Amino acid sequence: MVTLIDTIAARAARHPEKRNRPQTEVLRKPDWLRVKAPGSVGYNQTRQIVKDNALVTVCEEAACPNIGECWSQKHATMMIMGDTCTRACAFCNVKTGLPGPLDAGEPERVAKAVQQMGLSHVVITSVDRDDLVDGGAAHFAKVIRAIRAATPTTTIEILTPDFLRKDGAAECVIEAKPDVFNHNLETVPRLYLKIRPGARYYHSLRLLERVKERDPAQFTKSGLMVGLGETKEEVMQVMDDMRSADIDFLTIGQYLQPTRRHAAIDRYVEPAEFKAYEAIARAKGFLMVSSSPLTRSSHHAGDDFARLRLARAAKTARSGASD
């Protein structure tokens, strides 16, 4: 049996824009997408740290299937600037509406939580804040600086909005020098109007290209969901577009439908197909690829970052040897 948190009251509160959308059938999950329910000692400790510091996590808000595994290891992805997004993407479980004002104390609380968890690598993401002049770029920079001050050895990965029509916003974040700048393209261009109507594919691609132009030392990363109706050829074209923008790290994971009023799942992609995508992406020149049904942007991010650095060092060594 498929269990969905899909009551009328819950839907109306979190997703008012989807209230009048038709309900769709939810496909039964295959065995390879089933995960253990959270509840370990480490999970409860992480939950308490998040609660004590009055923080929001994308792990909870986006109903991530990996929350039990990650939190048991005291790995949590902080979601800054509130729990309410100004966008209404068809795939996303984060609440939609008009956000409240920014919390000036949040950067220090995030840094404190990172210190309490003993994180060597942390991922910071956010809701879209189209209501702010800079889209929240300065707040991102403050969080990065606060973490650097509290735990200088912690490497920082950010997963940002697209900062659409926010002049100078991307540059503000780039200049704060995160170790990894991630922005997810999410899907193929043909599906943007249906799946990501508030965004623009080529703007998102250009955002990541600008990171490399301004600071080549920063790693860039982007992700795709599959199972939304895309074709294999379209996925490969997105890979080519990403490589043209010099993106280092690609993640590919299965789309999971949060409620019956979200975008419908077209199909569950077999694990073997994810492996094929990984092989193709590596052949196209990505330094790092994570492709599996349960892959998410921040899943195993610390381990992947270590591999990413090693891959760059090996590439640099090969380039030097050939000169």
Secondary structure, 3 states (H helix, E strand, C coil): CCCCCCCHHHHHHHCHHHCCCCCCCCCCCCHHHCCCCCCCHHHHHHHHHHHHCCCCEHHHHCCCCCHHHHHHCCCCCEEECCCEECCCCCCCCCEECCCCCCCCCHHHHHHHHHHHHCCCEEEEEECCCCCCCCCCHHHHHHHHHHHHHHCCCCEEEEECCCCCCCCCHHHHHHCCCCCEEECCCECCHHHHHHHCCCCCHHHHHHHHHHHHHHCCCCEEEEEEEECCCCCHHHHHHHHHHHHHCCCCEEEEEECCCCCCCCCCCCCCCCHHHHHHHHHHHHHCCCCEEEECCCCCCCCCHHHHHHHHHHHHHHHHHHHHHHC
